[in-house]
Protein backbone atom coordinates (compact mmCIF):
# COMPACT_ATOMS: atom_id res chain seq x y z
CA UNK A 1 0.00 0.00 0.00
CA UNK A 2 1.50 3.32 -1.07
CA UNK A 3 -1.05 6.03 -0.34
CA UNK A 4 -4.01 6.57 1.95
CA UNK A 5 -6.20 9.45 3.11
CA UNK A 6 -5.60 11.82 6.00
CA UNK A 7 -8.89 11.11 7.76
CA UNK A 8 -8.59 7.32 8.13
CA UNK A 9 -6.89 7.24 11.52
CA UNK A 10 -9.01 4.76 13.51
CA UNK A 11 -8.53 1.10 12.68
CA UNK A 12 -11.53 0.05 14.76
CA UNK A 13 -13.95 1.11 12.02
CA UNK A 14 -12.59 -1.69 9.82
CA UNK A 15 -14.44 -4.19 12.04
CA UNK A 16 -17.74 -2.47 11.30
CA UNK A 17 -17.00 -2.42 7.56
CA UNK A 18 -16.27 -6.15 7.63
CA UNK A 19 -19.55 -6.75 9.48
CA UNK A 20 -21.48 -4.71 6.89
CA UNK A 21 -19.92 -6.73 4.07
CA UNK A 22 -20.67 -10.00 5.87
CA UNK A 23 -24.37 -9.20 6.18
CA UNK A 24 -24.92 -8.37 2.51
CA UNK A 25 -27.20 -10.84 0.74
CA UNK A 26 -25.44 -10.15 -2.56
CA UNK A 27 -22.79 -7.83 -3.90
CA UNK A 28 -23.18 -4.10 -3.30
CA UNK A 29 -21.28 -0.97 -4.21
CA UNK A 30 -18.58 0.37 -1.92
CA UNK A 31 -20.69 3.54 -1.72
CA UNK A 32 -23.49 1.50 -0.15
CA UNK A 33 -21.11 0.02 2.42
CA UNK A 34 -19.89 3.54 3.19
CA UNK A 35 -23.47 4.79 3.62
CA UNK A 36 -24.24 2.04 6.16
CA UNK A 37 -20.99 2.76 8.00
CA UNK A 38 -21.80 6.48 8.12
CA UNK A 39 -25.28 5.78 9.49
CA UNK A 40 -23.89 3.49 12.21
CA UNK A 41 -21.10 5.88 13.21
CA UNK A 42 -23.30 8.98 13.39
CA UNK A 43 -25.94 7.18 15.47
CA UNK A 44 -23.52 5.68 18.00
CA UNK A 45 -23.58 7.81 21.18
CA UNK A 46 -20.40 9.45 22.51
CA UNK A 47 -19.51 8.93 26.15
CA UNK A 48 -18.29 12.52 26.48
CA UNK A 49 -17.96 15.72 24.38
CA UNK A 50 -14.19 15.20 24.28
CA UNK A 51 -14.62 11.81 22.62
CA UNK A 52 -16.40 13.46 19.70
CA UNK A 53 -13.18 15.33 18.94
CA UNK A 54 -11.11 12.15 18.56
CA UNK A 55 -8.90 12.25 15.48
CA UNK A 56 -10.41 10.35 12.58
CA UNK A 57 -13.99 10.14 13.88
CA UNK A 58 -16.53 9.70 11.06
CA UNK A 59 -18.59 12.87 10.79
CA UNK A 60 -19.67 12.87 7.14
CA UNK A 61 -20.23 10.54 4.17
CA UNK A 62 -16.90 11.48 2.56
CA UNK A 63 -14.93 10.28 5.59
CA UNK A 64 -16.95 7.06 5.67
CA UNK A 65 -16.11 6.47 1.99
CA UNK A 66 -12.42 7.05 2.71
CA UNK A 67 -12.56 4.40 5.44
CA UNK A 68 -14.11 1.93 2.99
CA UNK A 69 -11.24 2.70 0.58
CA UNK A 70 -8.79 1.90 3.39
CA UNK A 71 -10.71 -1.32 4.07
CA UNK A 72 -10.32 -2.18 0.39
CA UNK A 73 -6.57 -1.50 0.48
CA UNK A 74 -6.11 -3.64 3.60
CA UNK A 75 -8.21 -6.51 2.25
CA UNK A 76 -11.30 -6.15 4.45
CA UNK A 77 -13.59 -5.70 1.44
CA UNK A 78 -13.34 -6.76 -2.17
CA UNK A 79 -11.95 -4.02 -4.47
CA UNK A 80 -14.79 -4.48 -6.97
CA UNK A 81 -17.73 -5.03 -4.64
CA UNK A 82 -18.88 -4.68 -1.07
CA UNK A 83 -18.25 -8.36 -0.38
CA UNK A 84 -15.65 -9.55 2.09
CA UNK A 85 -11.98 -9.49 1.18
CA UNK A 86 -9.39 -11.89 2.69
CA UNK A 87 -8.81 -9.97 5.94
CA UNK A 88 -12.53 -9.32 6.27
CA UNK A 89 -13.25 -13.04 5.99
CA UNK A 90 -10.58 -13.70 8.61
CA UNK A 91 -12.17 -11.25 11.04
CA UNK A 92 -15.73 -12.44 10.48
CA UNK A 93 -14.56 -15.99 11.23
CA UNK A 94 -13.55 -14.86 14.73
CA UNK A 95 -15.74 -14.58 17.81
CA UNK A 96 -14.68 -10.94 18.14
CA UNK A 97 -16.83 -10.08 15.12
CA UNK A 98 -20.11 -11.23 16.68
CA UNK A 99 -21.06 -7.94 18.36
CA UNK A 100 -20.38 -5.95 15.18
CA UNK A 101 -22.47 -8.30 13.05
CA UNK A 102 -25.25 -7.99 15.66
CA UNK A 103 -24.91 -4.19 15.50
CA UNK A 104 -25.27 -4.12 11.70
CA UNK A 105 -28.31 -6.39 11.87
CA UNK A 106 -29.94 -4.17 14.48
CA UNK A 107 -29.70 -6.74 17.26
CA UNK A 108 -27.26 -4.77 19.44
CA UNK A 109 -26.28 -1.21 20.28
CA UNK A 110 -22.71 -0.01 20.71
CA UNK A 111 -21.26 3.29 21.83
CA UNK A 112 -18.85 5.19 19.65
CA UNK A 113 -16.03 4.13 21.96
CA UNK A 114 -16.96 0.52 21.18
CA UNK A 115 -16.56 1.28 17.48
CA UNK A 116 -13.03 2.65 17.72
CA UNK A 117 -11.47 0.96 20.78
CA UNK A 118 -9.49 -2.25 20.22
CA UNK A 119 -9.03 -5.10 22.67
CA UNK A 120 -5.47 -6.46 23.11
CA UNK A 121 -6.32 -9.34 20.77
CA UNK A 122 -7.80 -6.99 18.17
CA UNK A 123 -4.69 -4.83 18.36
CA UNK A 124 -2.63 -7.84 17.37
CA UNK A 125 -5.08 -8.72 14.60
CA UNK A 126 -4.93 -5.18 13.20
CA UNK A 127 -1.15 -5.16 13.52
CA UNK A 128 -1.10 -8.24 11.31
CA UNK A 129 -3.51 -6.64 8.82
CA UNK A 130 -1.42 -3.48 8.47
CA UNK A 131 1.85 -5.44 8.45
CA UNK A 132 0.55 -7.62 5.61
CA UNK A 133 -0.37 -4.74 3.28
CA UNK A 134 1.80 -1.85 4.50
CA UNK A 135 4.90 -3.73 5.60
CA UNK A 136 7.65 -1.37 4.46
CA UNK A 137 6.09 1.72 6.02
CA UNK A 138 5.20 -0.12 9.24
CA UNK A 139 8.71 -1.54 9.60
CA UNK A 140 10.45 1.77 8.94
CA UNK A 141 8.07 3.75 11.14
CA UNK A 142 8.57 1.44 14.12
CA UNK A 143 12.35 1.79 13.72
CA UNK A 144 11.92 5.57 13.67
CA UNK A 145 9.72 5.55 16.77
CA UNK A 146 12.00 3.31 18.83
CA UNK A 147 15.07 5.35 17.90
CA UNK A 148 13.51 8.77 18.48
CA UNK A 149 11.21 7.79 21.38
CA UNK A 150 9.51 11.20 21.10
CA UNK A 151 8.78 13.23 17.98
CA UNK A 152 6.43 15.81 16.54
CA UNK A 153 3.84 15.05 13.88
CA UNK A 154 5.79 17.23 11.44
CA UNK A 155 8.98 15.24 12.09
CA UNK A 156 7.07 12.02 11.48
CA UNK A 157 5.49 13.35 8.28
CA UNK A 158 8.84 14.55 6.92
CA UNK A 159 10.48 11.21 7.65
CA UNK A 160 7.72 9.15 6.07
CA UNK A 161 7.30 11.31 2.97
CA UNK A 162 10.94 12.08 2.25
CA UNK A 163 12.60 8.79 3.17
CA UNK A 164 9.99 6.02 3.22
CA UNK A 165 7.46 7.12 0.60
CA UNK A 166 10.02 7.16 -2.26
CA UNK A 167 11.18 3.70 -1.20
CA UNK A 168 7.58 2.46 -1.20
CA UNK A 169 7.04 3.86 -4.70
CA UNK A 170 10.23 2.22 -5.95
CA UNK A 171 9.12 -1.12 -4.50
CA UNK A 172 5.61 -0.80 -5.95
CA UNK A 173 7.00 0.07 -9.39
CA UNK A 174 9.21 -3.03 -9.41
CA UNK A 175 6.19 -5.36 -9.33
CA UNK A 176 3.54 -3.30 -11.15
CA UNK A 177 2.18 -3.70 -14.66
CA UNK A 178 3.19 -1.36 -17.45
CA UNK A 179 0.58 1.35 -16.83
CA UNK A 180 0.88 1.35 -13.04
CA UNK A 181 4.66 1.20 -13.25
CA UNK A 182 4.74 4.40 -15.31
CA UNK A 183 2.45 6.06 -12.76
CA UNK A 184 4.63 5.01 -9.82
CA UNK A 185 7.84 6.09 -11.56
CA UNK A 186 6.38 9.52 -12.27
CA UNK A 187 5.43 9.88 -8.61
CA UNK A 188 8.87 8.64 -7.59
CA UNK A 189 10.56 11.31 -9.68
CA UNK A 190 8.50 13.94 -7.87
CA UNK A 191 9.06 12.36 -4.45
CA UNK A 192 12.85 12.53 -4.73
CA UNK A 193 12.49 16.34 -4.66
CA UNK A 194 10.10 16.56 -1.70
CA UNK A 195 12.72 17.61 0.84
CA UNK A 196 14.20 20.19 -1.53
CA UNK A 197 10.75 21.65 -2.20
CA UNK A 198 9.83 21.76 1.48
CA UNK A 199 13.06 23.49 2.42
CA UNK A 200 12.59 26.04 -0.36
CA UNK A 201 9.71 27.65 1.50
CA UNK A 202 11.03 30.58 3.46
CA UNK A 203 8.22 30.65 5.99
CA UNK A 204 6.49 27.74 7.70
CA UNK A 205 3.10 29.34 7.04
CA UNK A 206 3.77 29.24 3.29
CA UNK A 207 4.72 25.57 3.50
CA UNK A 208 1.55 24.70 5.42
CA UNK A 209 -0.58 26.35 2.72
CA UNK A 210 1.15 24.45 -0.09
CA UNK A 211 -0.42 21.60 -2.06
CA UNK A 212 2.55 19.37 -1.24
CA UNK A 213 1.98 19.83 2.50
CA UNK A 214 -1.60 18.67 1.91
CA UNK A 215 -0.17 15.52 0.32
CA UNK A 216 2.05 14.99 3.37
CA UNK A 217 -1.01 15.36 5.63
CA UNK A 218 -2.99 12.80 3.65
CA UNK A 219 -0.44 10.03 3.46
CA UNK A 220 1.62 10.17 6.67
CA UNK A 221 -0.50 11.06 9.76
CA UNK A 222 -2.89 8.07 9.49
CA UNK A 223 0.07 5.69 9.74
CA UNK A 224 1.24 7.47 12.88
CA UNK A 225 -2.28 7.32 14.37
CA UNK A 226 -2.53 3.60 13.60
CA UNK A 227 0.40 3.05 15.95
CA UNK A 228 -1.64 4.86 18.62
CA UNK A 229 -4.52 2.42 18.06
CA UNK A 230 -2.05 -0.47 18.23
CA UNK A 231 -0.72 0.65 21.60
CA UNK A 232 2.75 1.46 20.24
CA UNK A 233 2.47 5.25 20.39
CA UNK A 234 0.75 7.72 22.68
CA UNK A 235 -0.04 11.39 22.28
CA UNK A 236 1.88 13.54 24.75
CA UNK A 237 0.85 16.99 23.59
CA UNK A 238 -0.57 18.87 20.64
CA UNK A 239 1.06 17.34 17.59
CA UNK A 240 3.52 15.34 19.73
CA UNK A 241 3.92 11.59 20.14
CA UNK A 242 6.00 9.23 22.25
CA UNK A 243 6.68 5.52 22.15
CA UNK A 244 4.61 3.69 24.77
CA UNK A 245 6.26 1.77 27.58
CA UNK A 246 4.80 -1.34 25.96
CA UNK A 247 6.83 -0.69 22.80
CA UNK A 248 9.99 0.44 24.59
CA UNK A 249 9.96 -2.65 26.82
CA UNK A 250 9.67 -4.90 23.77
CA UNK A 251 11.43 -2.78 21.15
CA UNK A 252 14.02 -5.34 20.09
CA UNK A 253 11.47 -8.15 19.73
CA UNK A 254 9.01 -6.00 17.76
CA UNK A 255 11.69 -4.61 15.45
CA UNK A 256 13.11 -8.08 14.81
CA UNK A 257 9.68 -9.54 13.98
CA UNK A 258 8.97 -6.67 11.61
CA UNK A 259 12.08 -7.46 9.59
CA UNK A 260 10.41 -10.59 8.19
CA UNK A 261 8.49 -10.04 4.93
CA UNK A 262 4.75 -10.78 5.03
CA UNK A 263 5.27 -13.93 2.95
CA UNK A 264 7.19 -15.57 5.80
CA UNK A 265 6.62 -13.39 8.84
CA UNK A 266 3.32 -14.62 10.25
CA UNK A 267 5.06 -17.14 12.50
CA UNK A 268 7.37 -14.44 13.87
CA UNK A 269 4.40 -12.23 14.70
CA UNK A 270 2.54 -15.04 16.44
CA UNK A 271 5.50 -16.45 18.33
CA UNK A 272 7.12 -13.12 19.31
CA UNK A 273 4.51 -10.35 19.34
CA UNK A 274 1.21 -12.14 20.06
CA UNK A 275 2.25 -13.09 23.65
CA UNK A 276 3.07 -9.43 24.29
CA UNK A 277 -0.47 -8.37 23.47
CA UNK A 278 -2.41 -11.38 24.78
CA UNK A 279 -1.08 -12.27 28.21
CA UNK A 280 -0.84 -15.70 29.78
CA UNK A 281 -1.16 -17.68 26.55
CA UNK A 282 -0.57 -21.42 26.68
CA UNK A 283 -0.27 -24.34 24.29
CA UNK A 284 -3.71 -25.70 23.27
CA UNK A 285 -4.79 -29.31 23.84
CA UNK A 286 -5.27 -31.36 20.67
CA UNK A 287 -9.04 -31.42 21.17
CA UNK A 288 -9.19 -27.63 21.22
CA UNK A 289 -7.12 -27.40 18.04
CA UNK A 290 -9.47 -29.84 16.28
CA UNK A 291 -12.50 -27.84 17.39
CA UNK A 292 -11.04 -24.55 16.17
CA UNK A 293 -9.88 -26.01 12.86
CA UNK A 294 -13.37 -27.42 12.27
CA UNK A 295 -15.05 -24.15 13.23
CA UNK A 296 -12.70 -22.08 11.07
CA UNK A 297 -13.22 -24.37 8.08
CA UNK A 298 -17.00 -24.16 8.40
CA UNK A 299 -16.85 -20.39 8.58
CA UNK A 300 -14.40 -19.85 5.72
CA UNK A 301 -16.04 -22.43 3.45
CA UNK A 302 -19.61 -21.27 3.99
CA UNK A 303 -20.50 -24.52 5.67
CA UNK A 304 -18.39 -26.66 3.37
CA UNK A 305 -19.63 -25.20 0.08
CA UNK A 306 -16.34 -23.63 -1.03
CA UNK A 307 -12.68 -24.73 -0.93
CA UNK A 308 -10.52 -22.97 1.64
CA UNK A 309 -6.88 -22.03 1.14
CA UNK A 310 -4.79 -24.07 3.54
CA UNK A 311 -2.78 -21.00 4.56
CA UNK A 312 -6.00 -19.09 5.26
CA UNK A 313 -7.29 -21.94 7.40
CA UNK A 314 -4.05 -22.03 9.38
CA UNK A 315 -4.05 -18.26 9.94
CA UNK A 316 -7.67 -18.02 10.99
CA UNK A 317 -7.29 -20.96 13.35
CA UNK A 318 -4.20 -19.37 14.87
CA UNK A 319 -6.18 -16.16 15.46
CA UNK A 320 -9.15 -18.11 16.80
CA UNK A 321 -6.96 -19.95 19.28
CA UNK A 322 -5.32 -16.71 20.36
CA UNK A 323 -8.73 -15.21 21.13
CA UNK A 324 -9.01 -17.88 23.79
CA UNK A 325 -5.48 -17.44 25.18
CA UNK A 326 -4.01 -20.37 23.28
CA UNK A 327 -0.87 -19.89 21.21
CA UNK A 328 -0.08 -21.92 18.12
CA UNK A 329 1.74 -20.49 15.11
CA UNK A 330 0.49 -21.01 11.54
CA UNK A 331 3.52 -23.22 10.87
CA UNK A 332 2.67 -25.41 13.87
CA UNK A 333 -0.89 -25.65 12.60
CA UNK A 334 0.41 -26.58 9.15
CA UNK A 335 2.33 -29.49 10.65
CA UNK A 336 -0.72 -30.44 12.73
CA UNK A 337 -2.96 -30.54 9.65
CA UNK A 338 -0.36 -32.56 7.75
CA UNK A 339 -0.45 -35.12 10.54
CA UNK A 340 -4.25 -35.23 10.44
CA UNK A 341 -4.29 -35.89 6.69
CA UNK A 342 -2.25 -39.04 7.27
CA UNK A 343 -4.58 -40.28 9.99
CA UNK A 344 -7.88 -39.15 8.48
CA UNK A 345 -7.21 -39.36 4.74
CA UNK A 346 -10.90 -40.04 4.07
CA UNK A 347 -12.09 -37.03 6.11
CA UNK A 348 -9.63 -34.32 5.12
CA UNK A 349 -9.04 -33.50 1.47
CA UNK A 350 -6.17 -31.17 0.56
CA UNK A 351 -5.80 -30.49 -3.17
CA UNK A 352 -3.41 -28.28 -5.18
CA UNK A 353 -4.68 -25.06 -6.74
CA UNK A 354 -3.19 -22.39 -8.96
CA UNK A 355 -1.90 -20.39 -5.99
CA UNK A 356 -1.34 -23.04 -3.32
CA UNK A 357 -3.07 -25.84 -1.45
CA UNK A 358 -6.81 -25.90 -0.75
CA UNK A 359 -8.88 -27.82 1.77
CA UNK A 360 -12.10 -29.10 0.19
CA UNK A 361 -13.22 -31.26 3.08
CA UNK A 362 -12.59 -31.20 6.81
CA UNK A 363 -14.97 -33.56 8.57
CA UNK A 364 -12.92 -34.79 11.50
CA UNK A 365 -15.41 -34.98 14.33
CA UNK A 366 -14.71 -32.64 17.22
CA UNK A 367 -14.94 -35.60 19.57
CA UNK A 368 -12.11 -37.51 17.88
CA UNK A 369 -9.20 -38.30 20.25
N, C-alpha and C positions, 0 to 999 in steps of 0.2 A: 504494500500500500504506500503510495507516494504522497497523496494530498488528502486533506479532509477539510472540514469547515469549522470556523471559529466557535460556533455555538455548541458543538457536540461534546460537552465536557463530562457528562454523567453516564457512566457505563451501565448503571442500573436500568435505564430505560430499555436497553437491549432485551431484557427479560420479558418486558411487556410486548415488545414487537414480536418476539418469538411466539408468545402466547396468542397474539392476534393471528399470526400466520397459521398456527396450529389449529385454530378453530374455524378456519375458512372451509366451506363445503366444496369449493372449487378454486380455481386460480382467480386472483384479483389484482388490480393495478397497485403499484407501490403508493400511489396517491390515496387509494382507499385505505391502505394500512396506516398511512400517515394521518388520515382523518380520524380513524378510530383511536390512534395513540393520542392525538391532540384532545379529543373528547375525554378520554380517561384522565389525562394529566391535568386538564383544566377543572375537572370535577372532583379531583382528589383534594381533601382539605389539608391545609397547612397547620402544623402544630403551633406555629408562632409567626408573627410578621417578619422576623429575621430570616426564617426559613424560605420565605417567598423570594428573598434576594439572593439565594444560592446561585452561584455561577452555573450556567447551562440549563437552568430550569426552563421547561417548555411553556412559553407564553402565547405562541401564535402558530398558525398552520405552517409557516415557512420553517420555523425551527423544528417542528415535528417531521417535516419532509426531510430536513437535513439529517435527523437521527435515523430515519429509514435508509437514507443513502449510506450512512456509516454502517448500519446493520447489514446492508448489501455487501459492502467492502469487507466486513469481518466474517461474512458467511452465515449470518443469522437468517437472512432471507435470500431467495433466489433472485439473481440479477434481472431476470426477465418476467418475474411474476411475484405475487405476494406470498407464494408458498415457502415452506421452510428450506433454508440452505443447510449445509453440513453442520455448522455450529449450532444453528437453531434446532435441528433434529437432536443433537447431543443434549442440549439443555432440556428440551421437552421430554426426553427420556428419563430425566432425573426427578426425584421427589420434590426438589426445590421449586420446580415449575408449577406445582399443583395450585398454589394460591393465586398465581398470575393467570392461569387458565380459568380458574373460578371467577376471578375479577372480570375478565373479558366476557365471560358468559353471563355475568350479572348475578352470580351466586355468592359473591363476597365483596366486601368493601375494604379498601386499603387507603391509608393516609399517604400524603405525598412523600413523607419520609420513607414509607415502605417501598415506594417506587424507586427511590434513588439510593437507599442504603444497602450495602452488601454485607452478607454474613462472611465469616472467615473462609468458609468453603467456597462461597461465590466469588470472593476475591481471588482465590486460586484459579477457579474456572475462568474468570475474565482475564487473569494474567495469561493463562494458556491461550485464550482466544486472540488477544492482542499480540502475544509472542508469535503465534502461528502466521499472522498476516502482516505484522509490522515489526518483524524481528530486528532488522538493522537499526531502526530508530530506537526501539526499546532497549536494545543492547547498549548502544552508544549513550543514550540518555541516562541509563542507570550508572554507567561508568562516570559520566559527568557529575551526577548527583553525589555519588559516594566520594569522589575526589574533592568536590567543592564544599559539600556538606550544607552550605547555605548559599543562596543566589537570588537575584532579582528575576522577575519575569522577563525583563528586557535582555538580561544576560543569557537566559535560557533560550529565548527566541533567536538571538544572534548566533548562538552556538548551533542550534538545530538547523537554521536556514543557511548558514554560511559554511558549515562543515559537514553536516549530516545529509541535508537535503540534496546537494550535488552528488554525493555518493549514492544516495537512494535512486536518483535519476539515472546515474551511470549503470547501476545494477539492473534497473528496470529495462533500460534500453538493450542490454546484452541478451535478454530473453524474449523481447517483444517482436511482433510481426513487423513487416515493412512499414506500414502506415504509422503504427504506434511508436516504432523506433525513431522515425523522423521527428515525431512530436516530442518525444523525450529528449532527443539530442538538441532540438531547438531550445527547450527549456533549460537543458544543462548548460548550453552556451551562455544563456542569460544568467543562470545561477552562479557561474564562476565570477561574475562581476558584482554580486550582491554586496559584499563588504565594501568594495570600492565606491559603489553608488551610495551606500549608507553614510560612509565617512565623508562624502562630498558635500553633504548638507551642513551648512555652517551653523545652523541653529536646530536644537532638538525639536522645537515646535514645527519647523518646516518638514523635518523627517517624519513626524507623527502624522502630518497631513498628506503625506505622499501615498501614491497607489502601491508602491512596493511595501511600505509599512503595513498596509491593509493585507497584503499577501502574507507577510510574516504573522500577523494576528490570526489569520485564518488557519494556517497550517500548523504552527508550533504550540500555542497555548493549550489546545485540547490534549495533546500528548502529555504535557506537564500535569494537567488536571487529572488525567487517567491515573497517574501515579499517586495522586491524593486519594482517589477512590480505592486504589489497591493497597493503601496503607503504607506506602513507601515514602511519601512526601507529606508534609503538613504545612499549612499556611501560618506564617509567623508575623505577618504584617501586611499592609497594603502593597500588593505586587511583590511580596517576598515569600520565599519557600525555604524549607529546611528538610534534610533527610530525617525520617523518623528514627527513634531508637530501635524499632523493629528492624529497619534496614541496616543501620549502622552495626547492630549486634550480629547481623548475618551477612554483612557486605561481601565477604570473600566467597561464601557459598552461593549467593545470588548471582554475583558476577560470573563465577565459574559456570554455573548452569546455563546462563544466558549466552555463553560462547558457543554452545552447540547449535547447529542449524535446526530449523523446525523438522526437517526430514528425519533427524535422528535424536532430537533433544527431549522428546516426551518423557523418556525414562529418567533423564536427569532432573526434570522438573518434578516428577512424582517422587523420586527417591530423595532429592535434596530439599526442594522448596515446599512441597506439600506438607511435610511434618512441621514446618515452621508456622504455617497458617492454621492447620487443623491439629490441635494438641492431642497428645495421648493416643496416637494411632497404634494399632497392633496388627499382627498378621491375621488374616481371616481363616476360619476353619473351612475345610473343603466343601461342606454342605452350604455354607454361606456363599462361596464362590459360584457353586452350581446354581443356586437360586438367583443370584444377580446376573449371571450369564443368560439364564433362561428369560428373566424379566427384560433384560436389555434387548435380547433378540426379538422378543414379542413386540416390544415398542418400536424398534427400528424397522422391523419387517412388516409392520401393519398387521400383526397377528399371523405372521408366516406367509403373507401374500407376495412379498418381494424379497429378493436376495439382499444380503447385508454384507458390506465389505468387512473382511476379517479384522482389518486395522480399526475400523470404526467400532466394531463390536468390542474389541479389546479396550479402546479408549473410553467408551461409554461405561463399560463395566468397571474400569478403574475409577472413574469419577463416582459411579454409583456406590462402590465400596467405600470410597473416601467420605462420602456423605454420612456414612454410618461409623466413622472412625476406624475403618479398616484400610490398611495400606498394601497395595499390590500394584506393581508397575505394569504398563502394557506389555513389556517383554516377558515378565513372569506369567502374565495371562496368556500370552502367545504359546509359551511352553506348556501351560496347563491345558489349553485347548488341544494342542498337538497330542498330548497324552490321552485326552478323552477320545480323540478320533481313532486311536488304536484300540481302545477298549470298547467303544460304542460305534463301530463303523457303520452300523445299520441305522443309527439314530442321529448322527451328525454328518452332514454332507458338506464338504469344502471343495469348491470347484474353481479352476482358474478363469479369470476374466481378462479383459484388455488392459486393465490398470491394476491388477493384483488378484488376490484370492477373495472369493465370496463364499459366505455360508448360506446355503439354500434350505437347510433343515437343521434344527437344534431341538430335539425332542427327548433329551435326557430328563427323566422325571426328577423333580426336586427332591424326592425322597430316596434317590439312589445313594448307596454308601460311597 
